Structure formats: C-alpha cells, structure tokens
Amino acid sequence: MIAIIKKTKYPNLLGVTASGLCLIHCLITPLFFSLQASTFGLRKEHLLWWQLLDLVFLVISLIAIIVSTTQTSKSWIKYALWSSWIILAGIILNEKFGILEIKEVVIYVPSIALILLHFYNRKYCQCTGTDCCTNSSSV
C-alpha cells in the first residue's frame, strides 16, 4: 500500500483528509454514542466498528507521514509531523487501553497540528529537484 501512495503526488492531501476525518470522528463520537444509546438502547460494545475507526485513521495518517517526510524539503517538518503523529497515536492507544486519565480535548491538538503541518508542507516544502530531499542543509 505504501508503494502505491509513494507514486502519488498527494500524500499531504491524504494526511489532511485522514487527520480531518479523525478530528470529525473524535468530535461526533460522544454525540453518536449518546444518540445511539438513548434511541436504540445499544451498549457501547455493539459499536466496535465505530471505535476501530480511530486505528484506521491512525494507519492511514502513518502512511501519509511516511511518504510526506520523504518528499519534503524541510527537516523540521519531518520532526513536527512525526512528533504530532506519535502524540496522536499515544493518546489513541491510551484511550483504548485506559492507561492514564487524559481529557478528551487533548486529542484535538495533535490532530489539528497534523492537518496544519500537511497543508504547510504541501504549500511550502515540496521537492522540485531530484535530490533536494537528501540535502540535510535545507532547514
């Protein structure tokens, strides 16, 4: 799958889309569960597919970051994208396993950061030559 995405010219758009959908998913989840429980009397366990969307978006955004960081001309963008993704993954995994008690709003910070960083990377940090991404002096 990564090989297919590496051929595309739009890994940042994929990252924006995955992070944006993840953000929307996180925003409407409490409302969705409340409506489902009150309307249909369903328990949380019945909606496993909805809970697994977090992991799907996380994997898609990982692929987008892998490809975006190989095509960027700025090394700080690589660190910022990876840092934001690691924080997002940590929050999602913490939520799944209940390790620490963290407020739900914290998940919005790395998700919004990924969206903004992908937009910035797409607009200002694209390689134009064949070897610009291997040049470590372009910070």
MODELLER restraints for C-alpha pairs under 7 A, 6 or more apart:
rsr = mdl.restraints
at = mdl.atoms
rsr.add(forms.Gaussian(group=physical.xy_distance, feature=features.Distance(at['CA:2:A'], at['CA:63:A']), mean=6.29, stdev=0.5))
rsr.add(forms.Gaussian(group=physical.xy_distance, feature=features.Distance(at['CA:5:A'], at['CA:11:A']), mean=6.81, stdev=0.5))
rsr.add(forms.Gaussian(group=physical.xy_distance, feature=features.Distance(at['CA:6:A'], at['CA:67:A']), mean=5.83, stdev=0.5))
rsr.add(forms.Gaussian(group=physical.xy_distance, feature=features.Distance(at['CA:11:A'], at['CA:64:A']), mean=5.07, stdev=0.5))
rsr.add(forms.Gaussian(group=physical.xy_distance, feature=features.Distance(at['CA:11:A'], at['CA:67:A']), mean=6.14, stdev=0.5))
rsr.add(forms.Gaussian(group=physical.xy_distance, feature=features.Distance(at['CA:11:A'], at['CA:68:A']), mean=5.60, stdev=0.5))
rsr.add(forms.Gaussian(group=physical.xy_distance, feature=features.Distance(at['CA:12:A'], at['CA:64:A']), mean=6.47, stdev=0.5))
rsr.add(forms.Gaussian(group=physical.xy_distance, feature=features.Distance(at['CA:12:A'], at['CA:68:A']), mean=6.05, stdev=0.5))
rsr.add(forms.Gaussian(group=physical.xy_distance, feature=features.Distance(at['CA:12:A'], at['CA:118:A']), mean=4.99, stdev=0.5))
rsr.add(forms.Gaussian(group=physical.xy_distance, feature=features.Distance(at['CA:12:A'], at['CA:119:A']), mean=6.81, stdev=0.5))
rsr.add(forms.Gaussian(group=physical.xy_distance, feature=features.Distance(at['CA:12:A'], at['CA:122:A']), mean=5.92, stdev=0.5))
rsr.add(forms.Gaussian(group=physical.xy_distance, feature=features.Distance(at['CA:14:A'], at['CA:64:A']), mean=5.99, stdev=0.5))
rsr.add(forms.Gaussian(group=physical.xy_distance, feature=features.Distance(at['CA:15:A'], at['CA:61:A']), mean=5.23, stdev=0.5))
rsr.add(forms.Gaussian(group=physical.xy_distance, feature=features.Distance(at['CA:15:A'], at['CA:64:A']), mean=5.02, stdev=0.5))
rsr.add(forms.Gaussian(group=physical.xy_distance, feature=features.Distance(at['CA:15:A'], at['CA:65:A']), mean=6.83, stdev=0.5))
rsr.add(forms.Gaussian(group=physical.xy_distance, feature=features.Distance(at['CA:15:A'], at['CA:115:A']), mean=7.00, stdev=0.5))
rsr.add(forms.Gaussian(group=physical.xy_distance, feature=features.Distance(at['CA:15:A'], at['CA:118:A']), mean=6.35, stdev=0.5))
rsr.add(forms.Gaussian(group=physical.xy_distance, feature=features.Distance(at['CA:16:A'], at['CA:115:A']), mean=4.77, stdev=0.5))
rsr.add(forms.Gaussian(group=physical.xy_distance, feature=features.Distance(at['CA:16:A'], at['CA:118:A']), mean=6.01, stdev=0.5))
rsr.add(forms.Gaussian(group=physical.xy_distance, feature=features.Distance(at['CA:18:A'], at['CA:57:A']), mean=5.55, stdev=0.5))
rsr.add(forms.Gaussian(group=physical.xy_distance, feature=features.Distance(at['CA:18:A'], at['CA:60:A']), mean=6.31, stdev=0.5))
rsr.add(forms.Gaussian(group=physical.xy_distance, feature=features.Distance(at['CA:18:A'], at['CA:61:A']), mean=5.67, stdev=0.5))
rsr.add(forms.Gaussian(group=physical.xy_distance, feature=features.Distance(at['CA:19:A'], at['CA:61:A']), mean=6.60, stdev=0.5))
rsr.add(forms.Gaussian(group=physical.xy_distance, feature=features.Distance(at['CA:19:A'], at['CA:111:A']), mean=5.66, stdev=0.5))
rsr.add(forms.Gaussian(group=physical.xy_distance, feature=features.Distance(at['CA:19:A'], at['CA:114:A']), mean=6.45, stdev=0.5))
rsr.add(forms.Gaussian(group=physical.xy_distance, feature=features.Distance(at['CA:19:A'], at['CA:115:A']), mean=5.90, stdev=0.5))
rsr.add(forms.Gaussian(group=physical.xy_distance, feature=features.Distance(at['CA:20:A'], at['CA:115:A']), mean=6.63, stdev=0.5))
rsr.add(forms.Gaussian(group=physical.xy_distance, feature=features.Distance(at['CA:22:A'], at['CA:54:A']), mean=6.69, stdev=0.5))
rsr.add(forms.Gaussian(group=physical.xy_distance, feature=features.Distance(at['CA:22:A'], at['CA:57:A']), mean=5.94, stdev=0.5))
rsr.add(forms.Gaussian(group=physical.xy_distance, feature=features.Distance(at['CA:23:A'], at['CA:108:A']), mean=6.58, stdev=0.5))
rsr.add(forms.Gaussian(group=physical.xy_distance, feature=features.Distance(at['CA:23:A'], at['CA:111:A']), mean=6.16, stdev=0.5))
rsr.add(forms.Gaussian(group=physical.xy_distance, feature=features.Distance(at['CA:36:A'], at['CA:42:A']), mean=6.28, stdev=0.5))
rsr.add(forms.Gaussian(group=physical.xy_distance, feature=features.Distance(at['CA:37:A'], at['CA:43:A']), mean=6.46, stdev=0.5))
rsr.add(forms.Gaussian(group=physical.xy_distance, feature=features.Distance(at['CA:58:A'], at['CA:89:A']), mean=6.82, stdev=0.5))
rsr.add(forms.Gaussian(group=physical.xy_distance, feature=features.Distance(at['CA:65:A'], at['CA:81:A']), mean=6.67, stdev=0.5))
rsr.add(forms.Gaussian(group=physical.xy_distance, feature=features.Distance(at['CA:69:A'], at['CA:78:A']), mean=5.23, stdev=0.5))
rsr.add(forms.Gaussian(group=physical.xy_distance, feature=features.Distance(at['CA:70:A'], at['CA:133:A']), mean=6.75, stdev=0.5))
rsr.add(forms.Gaussian(group=physical.xy_distance, feature=features.Distance(at['CA:71:A'], at['CA:126:A']), mean=6.35, stdev=0.5))
rsr.add(forms.Gaussian(group=physical.xy_distance, feature=features.Distance(at['CA:71:A'], at['CA:127:A']), mean=6.02, stdev=0.5))
rsr.add(forms.Gaussian(group=physical.xy_distance, feature=features.Distance(at['CA:71:A'], at['CA:133:A']), mean=6.11, stdev=0.5))
rsr.add(forms.Gaussian(group=physical.xy_distance, feature=features.Distance(at['CA:72:A'], at['CA:121:A']), mean=6.76, stdev=0.5))
rsr.add(forms.Gaussian(group=physical.xy_distance, feature=features.Distance(at['CA:72:A'], at['CA:125:A']), mean=5.26, stdev=0.5))
rsr.add(forms.Gaussian(group=physical.xy_distance, feature=features.Distance(at['CA:72:A'], at['CA:126:A']), mean=5.10, stdev=0.5))
rsr.add(forms.Gaussian(group=physical.xy_distance, feature=features.Distance(at['CA:72:A'], at['CA:127:A']), mean=5.89, stdev=0.5))
rsr.add(forms.Gaussian(group=physical.xy_distance, feature=features.Distance(at['CA:72:A'], at['CA:133:A']), mean=6.08, stdev=0.5))
rsr.add(forms.Gaussian(group=physical.xy_distance, feature=features.Distance(at['CA:73:A'], at['CA:125:A']), mean=5.00, stdev=0.5))
rsr.add(forms.Gaussian(group=physical.xy_distance, feature=features.Distance(at['CA:73:A'], at['CA:126:A']), mean=5.77, stdev=0.5))
rsr.add(forms.Gaussian(group=physical.xy_distance, feature=features.Distance(at['CA:73:A'], at['CA:127:A']), mean=5.44, stdev=0.5))
rsr.add(forms.Gaussian(group=physical.xy_distance, feature=features.Distance(at['CA:73:A'], at['CA:132:A']), mean=6.23, stdev=0.5))
rsr.add(forms.Gaussian(group=physical.xy_distance, feature=features.Distance(at['CA:73:A'], at['CA:133:A']), mean=5.19, stdev=0.5))
rsr.add(forms.Gaussian(group=physical.xy_distance, feature=features.Distance(at['CA:73:A'], at['CA:138:A']), mean=6.55, stdev=0.5))
rsr.add(forms.Gaussian(group=physical.xy_distance, feature=features.Distance(at['CA:74:A'], at['CA:125:A']), mean=5.99, stdev=0.5))
rsr.add(forms.Gaussian(group=physical.xy_distance, feature=features.Distance(at['CA:74:A'], at['CA:138:A']), mean=5.83, stdev=0.5))
rsr.add(forms.Gaussian(group=physical.xy_distance, feature=features.Distance(at['CA:74:A'], at['CA:139:A']), mean=5.07, stdev=0.5))
rsr.add(forms.Gaussian(group=physical.xy_distance, feature=features.Distance(at['CA:75:A'], at['CA:139:A']), mean=5.52, stdev=0.5))
rsr.add(forms.Gaussian(group=physical.xy_distance, feature=features.Distance(at['CA:76:A'], at['CA:139:A']), mean=6.45, stdev=0.5))
rsr.add(forms.Gaussian(group=physical.xy_distance, feature=features.Distance(at['CA:77:A'], at['CA:121:A']), mean=7.00, stdev=0.5))
rsr.add(forms.Gaussian(group=physical.xy_distance, feature=features.Distance(at['CA:81:A'], at['CA:114:A']), mean=6.30, stdev=0.5))
rsr.add(forms.Gaussian(group=physical.xy_distance, feature=features.Distance(at['CA:81:A'], at['CA:117:A']), mean=6.63, stdev=0.5))
rsr.add(forms.Gaussian(group=physical.xy_distance, feature=features.Distance(at['CA:84:A'], at['CA:110:A']), mean=4.98, stdev=0.5))
rsr.add(forms.Gaussian(group=physical.xy_distance, feature=features.Distance(at['CA:84:A'], at['CA:113:A']), mean=6.57, stdev=0.5))
rsr.add(forms.Gaussian(group=physical.xy_distance, feature=features.Distance(at['CA:84:A'], at['CA:114:A']), mean=6.23, stdev=0.5))
rsr.add(forms.Gaussian(group=physical.xy_distance, feature=features.Distance(at['CA:85:A'], at['CA:110:A']), mean=6.90, stdev=0.5))
rsr.add(forms.Gaussian(group=physical.xy_distance, feature=features.Distance(at['CA:87:A'], at['CA:110:A']), mean=6.48, stdev=0.5))
rsr.add(forms.Gaussian(group=physical.xy_distance, feature=features.Distance(at['CA:88:A'], at['CA:107:A']), mean=6.46, stdev=0.5))
rsr.add(forms.Gaussian(group=physical.xy_distance, feature=features.Distance(at['CA:88:A'], at['CA:110:A']), mean=5.52, stdev=0.5))
rsr.add(forms.Gaussian(group=physical.xy_distance, feature=features.Distance(at['CA:88:A'], at['CA:111:A']), mean=6.71, stdev=0.5))
rsr.add(forms.Gaussian(group=physical.xy_distance, feature=features.Distance(at['CA:91:A'], at['CA:107:A']), mean=6.43, stdev=0.5))
rsr.add(forms.Gaussian(group=physical.xy_distance, feature=features.Distance(at['CA:94:A'], at['CA:100:A']), mean=6.51, stdev=0.5))
rsr.add(forms.Gaussian(group=physical.xy_distance, feature=features.Distance(at['CA:127:A'], at['CA:133:A']), mean=6.32, stdev=0.5))
